[in-house]
Amino acid sequence: MKVLVIDDELGLRHTLSLILATEQLEVETATNGRAGLEAARTTLPNLILCDVRMPEMDGFSFLDEYRASGGEALVIMMSAYGDDEAAVEAIRRGAYDFIAKPFRADQVTLVLRKAIERERLRQQVARLSGELLALRAPDGVVGRSPQIQNILKLAAKVARHPSTVLVTGESGTGKELIARMVHGASPRAEAPFVPVNCGAIPEALLESELFGHVRGAFTGASSERRGLFEEANGGTLFLDEIGELPPPLQVKLLRALQEGEVRAVGGDVSRPVDVRVVTATSRDLDAEVAAGRFRSDLYYRVNVVRIHISPLRERLEDVPELVHHFVDLFNQRLGLAVAGVSPAAMRHLIEYPWPGNVRELENAIERALVLAEGRAIEVEDLPAAVRAPADPSAVPSHMDLSVKRQTEALERSLIKDALDRTGGNRTRAAKLLDLSHRALLYKIRDYQLG
C-alpha cells in the first residue's frame, strides 16, 4: 500500500518515512501542495499525510484541488497549529482525520492502521460490487465471451468515477445498454439518466434541446424551456451518435463540459450543471478528427475512458445465451410459451454473421417466436437470410468470405432498395432503414448512391 507524505520540513518527512517503513508501507514524499498534486497524479497513493502550512500551496488548497480532480485516497492533515477549528475544517473539506504536531510515533501508527483498514474495506467493497455487477449482467447486457466480460469489468470500474466515457461500436451492438449500466453502477444511479440521439434531431433544434431556450429566442419559442443538460442535473446525460454533432454545437458542447455550465438559446446568463456525460458513436472518430469533421479538443474531452463493444460476428459464442435471453423476454412480453430453439435452428443462428448485431438478433427471435407453431423455434421460423445454408460445404468455394465486404454489400443493397421503394425520398428511406437522416446521407455518399 502506498503512502504520500507532503511536508516542507525535511526532518519530518524523514521521521514519517521511518515510521511508515515499520508498517511495511511504500512511501513517496513531496515538499509542498503543488508538488504533492503531481506526485499523487503519478504514484496514485492509497493514503496521504499532508501538512496544513506550506509555501507555494498550503494543505487545504491541496486537499481542495486533489478532491476536485477526482482523487480518492484517504487524506490525513497535520498541523503544528492544531485546534478544534482546524480539525473541523479539515474534515469538512474531505480529510479522513487530523493529527496535531508534535505527535508520537504510536499516535501516527494508530491513525494509519485505522485508515489502512478502512481503505482495505473500501477496496473489498468496490471489488465485490464489480463482481456482482458483472454476474448480474444488467439491463440486457448478456454474454460470456471474454470481450463482454472485459466490458462489464471496465464499466463497473469506471462507473465509480466522474470521468467522461466514450462507448464505441457498430450500430446495434448495445451502446446505450452499456451507458445505462455505467449510470446504474455510479453514485448518480438515483438521479436521471437522459439519453439523446444527436443524429435524430434536426440541427436547427439540437442546440435548444441540449441547452434550452428563453421565451422569444426564435419563432415558436412561446415560453422558457430547460434543456437536456439541466434535465440530467445530478445524473447522467447520454449523447448517442456524437460523431454526427454539427461543428457549431461541438464548440458549445466543449464549453459546457469544460466550464460545467450551460447558456440557453437567446439567454445572457450561464447556469451551472452537475452532469456526468457518456457519449457513443458508430463512426470512427479518429478518422473524423483527421478529416476535420470533429474537433480534436472535444474528442480528447469525451474520450477519457473508451469502452469498445465488438460486433456480434466476432463473439458468436454469445449467441446461444442471447437467444435464450430474448426467448424468455418475448415469451413474457407477448404472452407466449415457446420452450426454446431446436438444435438445427440454433446452428443457423450461431453461424450467421449478424451484420445488424444484437439488434438484428433480437428482431429475428421476436419474429421467430410469433411464427413458431410448435414448442420450439425451427429453421423455417427464422428470417430467410439466417436460413441460408449452415453447412460450410454448401457455400460456393469462390464466394467472398470477407465479413466486412459482405456486410458493406448488404448495407448498400438495403439502402438502394429503400430509396427505390420511397422514390428517392431520403427522409422516408431513413425511417425504413432505422437510421438517422444524417447517417443515411453519409452512407449514400460513401456508397456513391446519390
Buried (B, 14 or more C-beta within 10 A) or exposed (E): BBBBBBBBBEEBBEBBBEBBEEBEBEBBBBBBBBBBBEBBEEBEBBBBBBBBEBEEBBBBBBBBBBBEEEBBBBBBBBBEEBEEEBBEBBEEBBBBBBBBBEBEEEEBBEBBEBBBEBBEEEEEEBEEBBEEBBEEBBBBBBBEBEBBEBBBBBBBBBBBBBEBBBBBBBBBBBBBBBBBBBBBBBEBEEBBBBBBBBBBBEBEEBBBBBBBBBEEBEEEBEEBBBBBBBBBBEBBBBBBBBBBBBEEBBEBBBBBBEEEEBBBBBBEEBBEBEBBBBBBBBBEBEEBBEEEBBBEEBBEBBBBBEBBBBBBBEBBBBBBBBBBBBBEBBBEEEEEEBEBBBEBBBBBBBBBBBBBBBBBBBBBBBBBBEEBEEEBBBBEBBBEBBBEEBEEEEEEEEEEEEBEEBBBBBBBEBBBEBBEEBEEEBEBBBBBBEBBBBBBBBBBEEBEEE
